[in-house]
Amino acid sequence: MTDVTQTTATTTRAAATTRAAAESRLPNPARLVPELGAVAGALYKAVTNGSVAKTTIDLMQLRAGQIVGNTYLTVMHTDSLRKDGVTEERITAVASWRDAPYFSEAEAVALELVEAVLVGGDRGERVPDALYERAAAVYDETALTTLALAIGQVNFFVPLAVIGKPLPGLKPSEQWR
């Protein structure tokens, strides 16, 4: 291969990579599957029933995005936390929440729940009785159910985020092709 041919091929690959990075892989999922809007709306309504602080839910969902390694989800929940006035120290410490002094007992148990559900332990139940008891000590049954639904809500969107690879920092309406 000549130097000119090799340079042209490299430039073509770089241009294709730049174009691919400027758009998500999938077109607008709500246009392809119109029922998605109703499901997403119902999940949002269930999770925002007021039994758990919005900040706690966003902290959990940020941790879920970190666990699955998805930049779109981590940026989205980080932005939401910032808009709600959460400090940078708290946002940054979500990744290492176990030894961070920034979280209430209720927030820490919510973060532990999302990790237990998504990561699990080496053996035994994902959510052992001891964790459930700690959660039940700070949350009533409605709030515990809401926490479970909040974990389910973010997990509902994980496949679209991982497979579709939406662009971080952009609203769905700004990026779907």
Salt bridges, closest charged atoms under 4 A:
GLU23 OE2 - ARG177 NE 3.76
ASP58 OD2 - LYS54 NZ 2.74
ASP58 OD1 - HIS77 ND1 3.38
ASP79 OD1 - ARG82 NH1 3.70
ASP84 OD2 - LYS54 NZ 2.90
GLU88 OE2 - ARG82 NE 2.58
GLU107 OE2 - ARG90 NH2 2.85
GLU112 OE2 - ARG134 NH2 2.49
GLU115 OE2 - ARG63 NE 2.71
GLU115 OE1 - ARG98 NH2 3.15
